[in-house]
Amino acid sequence: MLTTRLTTTLIMLLGLGTSLWVTPNLHADENTKDPLSVQIAASPSSIEPKNEYSIQLNLQLPAGYHAYEDQFKVTFLEPSGIIVKTMTLSPLKKWFDKFSKKDRTGVEGNSTLSLHFETPDRFVDDNGKLVFELTYQACSDSFCLFPKSKDVTIPVSFKGNPKATIANMPKDISLFSAEGFSYFLGQSLWLALILAFFAGIVTSFTPCIFPMIPITLAILNNHSESRTRLTNFVISVVYVLGIATTYSVLGLIAAKSGMLFGSILSNSYVLAFICTLFFLMALSMYGAFDLQMPHSITQRFGQGSKRKGYLGAYLSGLFAGIVASPCVGPVLVSILTYVSTQQSSVLGFFLLFTYAMGLGLIFILLGSSTELMRKLPRSGPWMETTKIILGSLMMVGFFYYFDLLVNTRIFQSVLGITLVTLASLFGAFLKPSGRKRDLVKKGFMQAALILGFVFFVMGVTGLSTTSIQRTEIQDIQFNKNKLWTPFSEEALAQAKLDKKTVIVDFFADWCAACWQLEEHVFTTPEFIERTRNVVLLKMDATKDSTSLNDLKKKYGIVGLPTILFFDSNGTWIKSKTLTEFENKDKFFKRIEDLK
């Protein structure tokens, strides 16, 4: 009994002592996370272009803390173009700093920060708020914190912006840039819709659209010779409507949830589904079986060939919209950013839908052009050849996404087996008939057979051309020239201390434009020479993480590629942000004045 009481008493004393020891440390941890409290004391309710305004902030630090005057910094994030004229702290106090061993000035307890700024000639991103980043460094008598940043948002109304027309648009703003779209969006919805449509057309000629061409040709060319010109055109439009529907829904989800647009392709289950569908459609084109709509669906929507054709085209377009989702550009980034800050999902959907219809215009032209096939004979060898070509295009689409799903050795082995199998089935071992056409076909198939064996051996032995190419790229980046280093806030802060400019590349394995930048810009001798004194940082955005989500929120990253640029003072140059593939000449022009 006595032993039990003593044990109980000892446990209670230990628990009390532990709580007394832990509690102050918990409060200390709370304070060290972000000890500075900021409240808005005075700010303008509305602002106009080319004018000057003031903001007053009340700052509060816990007892025992002080913040250095020379470490306070303000950077405006929204709208673009605002210039900080003066920044004043009061009351300033002076003390001997035992860390730097010299007298320092700063603030303690309650203080005031007065900010005087100038607005640009016009607002290109009017989101109804002022947003700026406040950076500071706080210390106590026993330790110093790393510099910390916090975003401050002030609701304002924007007045006096010039009416948006192409004629009075600033010369330094590109028509299809994020700033250009925001410029029109803030003034005229109709102009913004027109610009979004034409920007979609421009995006359709970028490398990320190429994987969609095989599936489009296979779907829209199927039985096109038996349909009228008008029917082919309508089916093409319905197919693009399916693309636009999926594209718009994915865009809304991305804008509202904060996920990267196109990141759905980082999901292995989605990739597996896409690969399976491409493979089955390829086999169907090769004549292995007929790929048809399920009977229950055709029963519900009617038995007519036209209705089945329209339904099949729309459902195929819904699928193709997923394939197109990694395709981004400045205007799409601006649309997604706008949608994420607005309450109107309907408006956002229509903006995305209009953009996607522009992107899909090339597929309407491809579908309508199949009318030429009606002038060809109804049947014959040409039809079989056409199906083989379409099947091969579908197989190219399969391997494009299969490469993202498996490692290089499996990819090469499966590619080799596929080439050997197809070459064997389509004439590599046929007896020559004497006709030139058959001889050419046999020679081509035998070459494919040999190539298949080579790929299979390379895959089995682990020697892969793809792995060699990518390893060389990474070797150039990370080893030989020490160009790129993994991104971290510490590396960014160190570059600021060293007074060096910074380029930050956000990339992902599923981002086709990212690989285009790697191969055609970042690995060129000219880039290596021009960035010799630039800090190059890379952030892998293939999979979500807590640090990535923080960076997406901080820098407004909604799609890939995204390249950020910082000057030697550590200021993010928002106007230079790159969100699409750009050839090396344009890229070098972008960085020529980076200081």
ZALUM-173172 format. One record per residue (C-alpha): residue in three letters; x, y, z. Coordinates in pm, whole numbers. Layout:
ZALUM-173172
{"ALA",{X,Y,Z}}
...
END
This chain:
ZALUM-173172
{"MET",{0,0,0}}
{"LEU",{277,239,98}}
{"THR",{472,138,-210}}
{"THR",{172,214,-430}}
{"ARG",{126,560,-275}}
{"LEU",{495,641,-309}}
{"THR",{488,529,-673}}
{"THR",{178,737,-742}}
{"THR",{326,1043,-572}}
{"LEU",{653,1006,-765}}
{"ILE",{467,981,-1096}}
{"MET",{261,1294,-1012}}
{"LEU",{576,1491,-919}}
{"LEU",{751,1380,-1235}}
{"GLY",{447,1473,-1442}}
{"LEU",{424,1816,-1277}}
{"GLY",{795,1878,-1325}}
{"THR",{778,1770,-1688}}
{"SER",{480,1998,-1756}}
{"LEU",{655,2293,-1597}}
{"TRP",{962,2226,-1810}}
{"VAL",{775,2160,-2135}}
{"THR",{523,2447,-2120}}
{"PRO",{772,2736,-2142}}
{"ASN",{949,2560,-2426}}
{"LEU",{623,2520,-2614}}
{"HIS",{563,2894,-2582}}
{"ALA",{920,2957,-2694}}
{"ASP",{861,2742,-2999}}
{"GLU",{543,2935,-3077}}
{"ASN",{728,3265,-3059}}
{"THR",{1020,3148,-3269}}
{"LYS",{793,3038,-3555}}
{"ASP",{697,3396,-3640}}
{"PRO",{727,3637,-3345}}
{"LEU",{625,3950,-3537}}
{"SER",{258,4050,-3527}}
{"VAL",{140,4286,-3804}}
{"GLN",{-178,4494,-3809}}
{"ILE",{-288,4747,-4072}}
{"ALA",{-330,5090,-3913}}
{"ALA",{-393,5301,-4224}}
{"SER",{-419,5224,-4596}}
{"PRO",{-588,5363,-4909}}
{"SER",{-933,5230,-4994}}
{"SER",{-876,5284,-5367}}
{"ILE",{-574,5347,-5589}}
{"GLU",{-522,5492,-5936}}
{"PRO",{-242,5451,-6191}}
{"LYS",{66,5673,-6171}}
{"ASN",{1,5798,-5819}}
{"GLU",{162,5780,-5475}}
{"TYR",{9,5636,-5158}}
{"SER",{105,5545,-4801}}
{"ILE",{41,5246,-4576}}
{"GLN",{99,5235,-4202}}
{"LEU",{149,4907,-4017}}
{"ASN",{153,4846,-3643}}
{"LEU",{424,4595,-3549}}
{"GLN",{450,4405,-3224}}
{"LEU",{733,4185,-3096}}
{"PRO",{722,3976,-2776}}
{"ALA",{919,4091,-2475}}
{"GLY",{1288,4011,-2509}}
{"TYR",{1290,4029,-2890}}
{"HIS",{1419,4299,-3125}}
{"ALA",{1428,4326,-3509}}
{"TYR",{1710,4484,-3708}}
{"GLU",{1625,4794,-3911}}
{"ASP",{1846,4698,-4206}}
{"GLN",{1677,4357,-4241}}
{"PHE",{1327,4495,-4301}}
{"LYS",{1224,4473,-4666}}
{"VAL",{896,4510,-4856}}
{"THR",{829,4358,-5200}}
{"PHE",{493,4410,-5375}}
{"LEU",{352,4093,-5530}}
{"GLU",{16,4225,-5657}}
{"PRO",{-43,4424,-5864}}
{"SER",{270,4421,-6077}}
{"GLY",{476,4733,-6123}}
{"ILE",{439,4900,-5781}}
{"ILE",{759,5072,-5665}}
{"VAL",{844,5121,-5297}}
{"LYS",{961,5481,-5256}}
{"THR",{1041,5497,-4883}}
{"MET",{1006,5275,-4579}}
{"THR",{1035,5418,-4225}}
{"LEU",{1043,5242,-3887}}
{"SER",{970,5417,-3559}}
{"PRO",{1056,5444,-3280}}
{"LEU",{1408,5323,-3353}}
{"LYS",{1625,5198,-3070}}
{"LYS",{1998,5145,-3052}}
{"TRP",{2181,4866,-2871}}
{"PHE",{2511,4678,-2874}}
{"ASP",{2456,4353,-3060}}
{"LYS",{2662,4071,-2909}}
{"PHE",{2621,3856,-3223}}
{"SER",{2771,4102,-3471}}
{"LYS",{2983,4274,-3201}}
{"LYS",{2874,4624,-3304}}
{"ASP",{2600,4879,-3246}}
{"ARG",{2275,4807,-3428}}
{"THR",{1943,4987,-3467}}
{"GLY",{1597,4841,-3486}}
{"VAL",{1262,4809,-3312}}
{"GLU",{1134,4643,-2997}}
{"GLY",{789,4587,-2852}}
{"ASN",{534,4806,-3030}}
{"SER",{649,5002,-3335}}
{"THR",{522,5149,-3663}}
{"LEU",{626,5087,-4023}}
{"SER",{532,5360,-4271}}
{"LEU",{542,5260,-4636}}
{"HIS",{528,5506,-4926}}
{"PHE",{481,5359,-5276}}
{"GLU",{412,5459,-5636}}
{"THR",{165,5283,-5868}}
{"PRO",{247,5195,-6233}}
{"ASP",{103,5356,-6547}}
{"ARG",{-174,5094,-6551}}
{"PHE",{-280,4786,-6356}}
{"VAL",{-242,4464,-6552}}
{"ASP",{-353,4233,-6270}}
{"ASP",{-645,4393,-6091}}
{"ASN",{-755,4138,-5830}}
{"GLY",{-907,4385,-5585}}
{"LYS",{-619,4373,-5339}}
{"LEU",{-268,4488,-5260}}
{"VAL",{-34,4206,-5165}}
{"PHE",{321,4258,-5046}}
{"GLU",{583,4046,-4878}}
{"LEU",{733,4175,-4553}}
{"THR",{1076,4033,-4469}}
{"TYR",{1247,4083,-4132}}
{"GLN",{1494,3923,-3890}}
{"ALA",{1429,3902,-3517}}
{"CYS",{1667,3814,-3233}}
{"SER",{1651,3766,-2858}}
{"ASP",{1932,3797,-2605}}
{"SER",{2018,3429,-2650}}
{"PHE",{1958,3346,-3017}}
{"CYS",{1881,3490,-3364}}
{"LEU",{1614,3362,-3602}}
{"PHE",{1662,3319,-3974}}
{"PRO",{1509,3599,-4186}}
{"LYS",{1134,3541,-4212}}
{"SER",{878,3654,-4469}}
{"LYS",{505,3701,-4441}}
{"ASP",{246,3815,-4696}}
{"VAL",{24,4113,-4610}}
{"THR",{-303,4157,-4804}}
{"ILE",{-500,4483,-4817}}
{"PRO",{-837,4504,-5001}}
{"VAL",{-851,4803,-5239}}
{"SER",{-1048,4911,-5544}}
{"PHE",{-866,4999,-5865}}
{"LYS",{-975,5313,-6048}}
{"GLY",{-878,5512,-6351}}
{"ASN",{-734,5226,-6558}}
{"PRO",{-726,5311,-6930}}
{"LYS",{-980,5124,-7143}}
{"ALA",{-828,4801,-7267}}
{"THR",{-756,4804,-7640}}
{"ILE",{-475,4653,-7840}}
{"ALA",{-382,5003,-7960}}
{"ASN",{-313,5144,-7612}}
{"MET",{-167,4826,-7464}}
{"PRO",{184,4893,-7323}}
{"LYS",{456,4809,-7575}}
{"ASP",{656,4609,-7322}}
{"ILE",{366,4363,-7264}}
{"SER",{319,4067,-7499}}
{"LEU",{-32,4006,-7631}}
{"PHE",{-25,3641,-7516}}
{"SER",{159,3698,-7187}}
{"ALA",{5,3665,-6842}}
{"GLU",{25,4044,-6804}}
{"GLY",{-144,4095,-7143}}
{"PHE",{-432,3866,-7057}}
{"SER",{-476,4020,-6712}}
{"TYR",{-474,4363,-6874}}
{"PHE",{-776,4276,-7089}}
{"LEU",{-947,4063,-6825}}
{"GLY",{-959,4354,-6584}}
{"GLN",{-1131,4573,-6842}}
{"SER",{-1321,4367,-7098}}
{"LEU",{-1441,4008,-7064}}
{"TRP",{-1507,3979,-7439}}
{"LEU",{-1153,4081,-7527}}
{"ALA",{-1021,3838,-7267}}
{"LEU",{-1227,3553,-7420}}
{"ILE",{-1098,3635,-7768}}
{"LEU",{-742,3649,-7642}}
{"ALA",{-786,3317,-7456}}
{"PHE",{-914,3152,-7774}}
{"PHE",{-621,3272,-7986}}
{"ALA",{-375,3181,-7710}}
{"GLY",{-518,2828,-7720}}
{"ILE",{-445,2816,-8093}}
{"VAL",{-84,2920,-8027}}
{"THR",{-52,2652,-7754}}
{"SER",{-173,2383,-7998}}
{"PHE",{156,2414,-8188}}
{"THR",{372,2340,-7882}}
{"PRO",{540,1999,-7822}}
{"CYS",{298,1896,-7547}}
{"ILE",{14,1860,-7802}}
{"PHE",{202,1611,-8021}}
{"PRO",{102,1301,-7817}}
{"MET",{-264,1384,-7883}}
{"ILE",{-228,1367,-8262}}
{"PRO",{-220,983,-8287}}
{"ILE",{-537,932,-8085}}
{"THR",{-710,1212,-8275}}
{"LEU",{-625,1066,-8615}}
{"ALA",{-727,717,-8507}}
{"ILE",{-1066,831,-8372}}
{"LEU",{-1162,1082,-8639}}
{"ASN",{-1032,880,-8937}}
{"ASN",{-1225,570,-8832}}
{"HIS",{-1503,516,-9095}}
{"SER",{-1460,877,-9213}}
{"GLU",{-1473,766,-9579}}
{"SER",{-1834,653,-9532}}
{"ARG",{-1954,981,-9378}}
{"THR",{-2045,1313,-9535}}
{"ARG",{-1823,1619,-9507}}
{"LEU",{-2067,1786,-9267}}
{"THR",{-2085,1476,-9043}}
{"ASN",{-1705,1456,-9024}}
{"PHE",{-1689,1822,-8930}}
{"VAL",{-1958,1790,-8659}}
{"ILE",{-1795,1478,-8511}}
{"SER",{-1462,1668,-8498}}
{"VAL",{-1631,1956,-8315}}
{"VAL",{-1796,1715,-8069}}
{"TYR",{-1458,1552,-8005}}
{"VAL",{-1302,1891,-7926}}
{"LEU",{-1599,1974,-7700}}
{"GLY",{-1508,1664,-7501}}
{"ILE",{-1147,1782,-7475}}
{"ALA",{-1262,2128,-7363}}
{"THR",{-1497,1982,-7101}}
{"THR",{-1227,1773,-6931}}
{"TYR",{-968,2047,-6971}}
{"SER",{-1195,2304,-6807}}
{"VAL",{-1299,2077,-6519}}
{"LEU",{-936,1986,-6447}}
{"GLY",{-845,2354,-6463}}
{"LEU",{-1113,2444,-6209}}
{"ILE",{-1001,2164,-5978}}
{"ALA",{-640,2278,-6008}}
{"ALA",{-727,2644,-5944}}
{"LYS",{-950,2569,-5647}}
{"SER",{-740,2298,-5483}}
{"GLY",{-396,2444,-5548}}
{"MET",{-263,2135,-5727}}
{"LEU",{-43,2178,-6034}}
{"PHE",{-233,2175,-6361}}
{"GLY",{-131,1856,-6541}}
{"SER",{-11,1679,-6228}}
{"ILE",{-283,1417,-6277}}
{"LEU",{-33,1247,-6509}}
{"SER",{195,1189,-6212}}
{"ASN",{-62,939,-6083}}
{"SER",{49,588,-6180}}
{"TYR",{-311,463,-6206}}
{"VAL",{-403,737,-6453}}
{"LEU",{-91,666,-6658}}
{"ALA",{-168,294,-6655}}
{"PHE",{-523,364,-6781}}
{"ILE",{-394,590,-7059}}
{"CYS",{-131,336,-7166}}
{"THR",{-387,54,-7169}}
{"LEU",{-629,254,-7382}}
{"PHE",{-358,355,-7631}}
{"PHE",{-241,-6,-7655}}
{"LEU",{-592,-146,-7708}}
{"MET",{-670,113,-7975}}
{"ALA",{-343,27,-8151}}
{"LEU",{-431,-345,-8150}}
{"SER",{-777,-258,-8281}}
{"MET",{-623,-65,-8570}}
{"TYR",{-395,-363,-8643}}
{"GLY",{-705,-580,-8680}}
{"ALA",{-680,-784,-8361}}
{"PHE",{-1040,-696,-8265}}
{"ASP",{-1302,-422,-8303}}
{"LEU",{-1302,-169,-8020}}
{"GLN",{-1668,-72,-7973}}
{"MET",{-1880,118,-7725}}
{"PRO",{-2040,-97,-7453}}
{"HIS",{-2382,-231,-7554}}
{"SER",{-2559,-69,-7255}}
{"ILE",{-2439,276,-7362}}
{"THR",{-2534,233,-7726}}
{"GLN",{-2878,105,-7619}}
{"ARG",{-2937,411,-7404}}
{"PHE",{-2820,670,-7655}}
{"GLY",{-2965,511,-7967}}
{"GLN",{-2856,263,-8231}}
{"GLY",{-2798,507,-8516}}
{"SER",{-2443,516,-8649}}
{"LYS",{-2436,895,-8632}}
{"ARG",{-2545,906,-8269}}
{"LYS",{-2292,639,-8176}}
{"GLY",{-2029,833,-8369}}
{"TYR",{-2107,1156,-8183}}
{"LEU",{-2114,983,-7844}}
{"GLY",{-1791,796,-7912}}
{"ALA",{-1620,1116,-8028}}
{"TYR",{-1731,1308,-7717}}
{"LEU",{-1624,1032,-7475}}
{"SER",{-1291,1004,-7658}}
{"GLY",{-1251,1380,-7626}}
{"LEU",{-1310,1356,-7252}}
{"PHE",{-1020,1110,-7233}}
{"ALA",{-801,1317,-7465}}
{"GLY",{-850,1618,-7238}}
{"ILE",{-650,1436,-6969}}
{"VAL",{-368,1380,-7219}}
{"ALA",{-371,1753,-7303}}
{"SER",{-369,1867,-6941}}
{"PRO",{10,1924,-6909}}
{"CYS",{-8,2188,-7183}}
{"VAL",{20,2531,-7022}}
{"GLY",{120,2878,-7128}}
{"PRO",{122,3231,-6991}}
{"VAL",{-246,3291,-7063}}
{"LEU",{-357,2961,-6909}}
{"VAL",{-146,3033,-6599}}
{"SER",{-311,3374,-6576}}
{"ILE",{-659,3219,-6613}}
{"LEU",{-591,2961,-6341}}
{"THR",{-451,3229,-6111}}
{"TYR",{-755,3448,-6175}}
{"VAL",{-998,3160,-6109}}
{"SER",{-821,3077,-5783}}
{"THR",{-878,3431,-5654}}
{"GLN",{-1240,3473,-5772}}
{"GLN",{-1571,3345,-5640}}
{"SER",{-1720,3286,-5985}}
{"SER",{-1643,2930,-6092}}
{"VAL",{-1881,2974,-6387}}
{"LEU",{-1671,3259,-6528}}
{"GLY",{-1355,3058,-6473}}
{"PHE",{-1504,2756,-6649}}
{"PHE",{-1597,2957,-6958}}
{"LEU",{-1252,3118,-6976}}
{"LEU",{-1088,2776,-6957}}
{"PHE",{-1341,2631,-7203}}
{"THR",{-1271,2908,-7455}}
{"TYR",{-896,2851,-7421}}
{"ALA",{-941,2475,-7472}}
{"MET",{-1155,2527,-7783}}
{"GLY",{-876,2735,-7934}}
{"LEU",{-631,2460,-7843}}
{"GLY",{-858,2204,-8010}}
{"LEU",{-905,2395,-8336}}
{"ILE",{-618,2200,-8492}}
{"PHE",{-807,1875,-8423}}
{"ILE",{-1120,2008,-8592}}
{"LEU",{-907,2077,-8899}}
{"LEU",{-756,1727,-8881}}
{"GLY",{-1100,1570,-8852}}
{"SER",{-1251,1776,-9133}}
{"SER",{-959,1702,-9364}}
{"THR",{-1048,1333,-9355}}
{"GLU",{-1311,1420,-9614}}
{"LEU",{-1028,1375,-9866}}
{"MET",{-1040,1005,-9789}}
{"ARG",{-1390,984,-9939}}
{"LYS",{-1238,1043,-10282}}
{"LEU",{-1016,736,-10243}}
{"PRO",{-1133,383,-10333}}
{"ARG",{-1378,229,-10088}}
{"SER",{-1156,-70,-10013}}
{"GLY",{-825,-219,-10104}}
{"PRO",{-464,-238,-9983}}
{"TRP",{-453,135,-9913}}
{"MET",{-712,90,-9636}}
{"GLU",{-503,-174,-9461}}
{"THR",{-195,44,-9492}}
{"THR",{-383,338,-9342}}
{"LYS",{-493,129,-9044}}
{"ILE",{-137,7,-8987}}
{"ILE",{-11,368,-8991}}
{"LEU",{-282,478,-8746}}
{"GLY",{-212,178,-8523}}
{"SER",{158,263,-8522}}
{"LEU",{76,621,-8425}}
{"MET",{-132,489,-8137}}
{"MET",{158,266,-8036}}
{"VAL",{384,574,-8033}}
{"GLY",{135,737,-7794}}
{"PHE",{144,424,-7577}}
{"PHE",{522,428,-7544}}
{"TYR",{528,806,-7483}}
{"TYR",{331,758,-7160}}
{"PHE",{471,413,-7081}}
{"ASP",{810,583,-7047}}
{"LEU",{668,790,-6760}}
{"LEU",{521,484,-6589}}
{"VAL",{813,236,-6576}}
{"ASN",{1188,242,-6543}}
{"THR",{1411,258,-6849}}
{"ARG",{1506,-111,-6859}}
{"ILE",{1142,-224,-6866}}
{"PHE",{1061,42,-7125}}
{"GLN",{1340,-70,-7357}}
{"SER",{1259,-440,-7314}}
{"VAL",{887,-393,-7391}}
{"LEU",{970,-166,-7687}}
{"GLY",{1203,-432,-7824}}
{"ILE",{949,-713,-7784}}
{"THR",{680,-499,-7950}}
{"LEU",{897,-414,-8251}}
{"VAL",{999,-777,-8299}}
{"THR",{638,-895,-8275}}
{"LEU",{494,-634,-8513}}
{"ALA",{776,-678,-8763}}
{"SER",{723,-1055,-8763}}
{"LEU",{346,-1022,-8811}}
{"PHE",{363,-764,-9089}}
{"GLY",{612,-918,-9328}}
{"ALA",{964,-956,-9196}}
{"PHE",{963,-1331,-9281}}
{"LEU",{732,-1333,-9586}}
{"LYS",{860,-1487,-9906}}
{"PRO",{933,-1213,-10163}}
{"SER",{667,-1186,-10432}}
{"GLY",{888,-996,-10672}}
{"ARG",{688,-675,-10652}}
{"LYS",{888,-368,-10556}}
{"ARG",{625,-262,-10302}}
{"ASP",{648,-594,-10117}}
{"LEU",{1027,-586,-10122}}
{"VAL",{1029,-238,-9969}}
{"LYS",{780,-346,-9703}}
{"LYS",{984,-657,-9617}}
{"GLY",{1306,-456,-9595}}
{"PHE",{1141,-202,-9366}}
{"MET",{1002,-476,-9140}}
{"GLN",{1337,-652,-9122}}
{"ALA",{1499,-324,-9015}}
{"ALA",{1233,-288,-8744}}
{"LEU",{1301,-648,-8639}}
{"ILE",{1673,-581,-8597}}
{"LEU",{1603,-257,-8412}}
{"GLY",{1367,-445,-8181}}
{"PHE",{1637,-699,-8095}}
{"VAL",{1881,-415,-8021}}
{"PHE",{1634,-242,-7787}}
{"PHE",{1553,-570,-7614}}
{"VAL",{1920,-647,-7552}}
{"MET",{1982,-293,-7427}}
{"GLY",{1687,-321,-7190}}
{"VAL",{1789,-658,-7053}}
{"THR",{2153,-557,-7007}}
{"GLY",{2066,-216,-6863}}
{"LEU",{2228,-18,-7146}}
{"SER",{1964,233,-7256}}
{"THR",{1984,521,-7499}}
{"THR",{1717,706,-7303}}
{"SER",{1899,660,-6975}}
{"ILE",{2229,760,-7139}}
{"GLN",{2074,1077,-7281}}
{"ARG",{1907,1180,-6956}}
{"THR",{2210,1084,-6752}}
{"GLU",{2425,1305,-6973}}
{"ILE",{2185,1594,-6922}}
{"GLN",{2184,1546,-6546}}
{"ASP",{2561,1496,-6546}}
{"ILE",{2608,1828,-6720}}
{"GLN",{2370,1995,-6475}}
{"PHE",{2480,1849,-6145}}
{"ASN",{2833,1714,-6184}}
{"LYS",{3056,1840,-6463}}
{"ASN",{2973,2207,-6453}}
{"LYS",{2802,2221,-6115}}
{"LEU",{2527,2421,-6281}}
{"TRP",{2211,2328,-6092}}
{"THR",{2162,2259,-5723}}
{"PRO",{1843,2152,-5544}}
{"PHE",{1623,2444,-5440}}
{"SER",{1612,2556,-5078}}
{"GLU",{1524,2878,-4901}}
{"GLU",{1873,2875,-4750}}
{"ALA",{2033,2865,-5096}}
{"LEU",{1811,3154,-5206}}
{"ALA",{1904,3354,-4894}}
{"GLN",{2274,3281,-4946}}
{"ALA",{2255,3409,-5304}}
{"LYS",{2103,3730,-5171}}
{"LEU",{2391,3769,-4925}}
{"ASP",{2640,3703,-5205}}
{"LYS",{2463,3960,-5426}}
{"LYS",{2406,3706,-5703}}
{"THR",{2114,3671,-5943}}
{"VAL",{1911,3348,-5926}}
{"ILE",{1716,3131,-6171}}
{"VAL",{1479,2873,-6019}}
{"ASP",{1345,2595,-6242}}
{"PHE",{1031,2406,-6132}}
{"PHE",{1010,2086,-6337}}
{"ALA",{842,1743,-6341}}
{"ASP",{894,1416,-6524}}
{"TRP",{550,1443,-6686}}
{"CYS",{615,1795,-6819}}
{"ALA",{708,1770,-7188}}
{"ALA",{798,2139,-7214}}
{"CYS",{1035,2098,-6916}}
{"TRP",{1234,1835,-7105}}
{"GLN",{1234,2060,-7413}}
{"LEU",{1392,2336,-7206}}
{"GLU",{1646,2088,-7068}}
{"GLU",{1756,1963,-7408}}
{"HIS",{1740,2282,-7614}}
{"VAL",{1834,2554,-7365}}
{"PHE",{1979,2447,-7030}}
{"THR",{2239,2205,-7170}}
{"THR",{2375,2431,-7444}}
{"PRO",{2729,2576,-7417}}
{"GLU",{2583,2926,-7456}}
{"PHE",{2363,2881,-7148}}
{"ILE",{2656,2748,-6946}}
{"GLU",{2863,3050,-7043}}
{"ARG",{2591,3310,-6985}}
{"THR",{2496,3176,-6641}}
{"ARG",{2849,3132,-6506}}
{"ASN",{2784,3394,-6234}}
{"VAL",{2417,3304,-6180}}
{"VAL",{2290,3075,-5903}}
{"LEU",{2081,2799,-6067}}
{"LEU",{1832,2614,-5847}}
{"LYS",{1597,2328,-5937}}
{"MET",{1277,2217,-5765}}
{"ASP",{1135,1873,-5853}}
{"ALA",{755,1915,-5869}}
{"THR",{678,1566,-5998}}
{"LYS",{507,1478,-5670}}
{"ASP",{336,1700,-5415}}
{"SER",{507,1782,-5088}}
{"THR",{460,2031,-4806}}
{"SER",{754,2244,-4921}}
{"LEU",{627,2243,-5280}}
{"ASN",{278,2350,-5170}}
{"ASP",{427,2641,-4975}}
{"LEU",{625,2751,-5282}}
{"LYS",{322,2718,-5511}}
{"LYS",{126,2947,-5282}}
{"LYS",{410,3195,-5238}}
{"TYR",{492,3233,-5608}}
{"GLY",{153,3159,-5761}}
{"ILE",{267,2843,-5942}}
{"VAL",{-25,2668,-6110}}
{"GLY",{141,2476,-6395}}
{"LEU",{473,2364,-6535}}
{"PRO",{719,2465,-6656}}
{"THR",{766,2764,-6427}}
{"ILE",{1098,2950,-6422}}
{"LEU",{1149,3223,-6160}}
{"PHE",{1410,3499,-6174}}
{"PHE",{1557,3691,-5879}}
{"ASP",{1786,3994,-5897}}
{"SER",{2104,4039,-5690}}
{"ASN",{1901,4198,-5409}}
{"GLY",{1689,3884,-5374}}
{"THR",{1382,4045,-5531}}
{"TRP",{1157,3818,-5735}}
{"ILE",{1114,3975,-6082}}
{"LYS",{756,3864,-6140}}
{"SER",{735,4009,-6492}}
{"LYS",{1012,3773,-6612}}
{"THR",{844,3453,-6493}}
{"LEU",{846,3194,-6774}}
{"THR",{560,2942,-6801}}
{"GLU",{615,2777,-7141}}
{"PHE",{887,2642,-7367}}
{"GLU",{1109,2915,-7508}}
{"ASN",{1397,2867,-7750}}
{"LYS",{1745,2964,-7638}}
{"ASP",{1756,3294,-7828}}
{"LYS",{1441,3420,-7657}}
{"PHE",{1556,3284,-7323}}
{"PHE",{1894,3459,-7350}}
{"LYS",{1715,3783,-7431}}
{"ARG",{1502,3732,-7119}}
{"ILE",{1808,3708,-6893}}
{"GLU",{2038,3958,-7062}}
{"ASP",{1941,4241,-6822}}
{"LEU",{1918,4018,-6513}}
{"LYS",{2132,4193,-6250}}
END
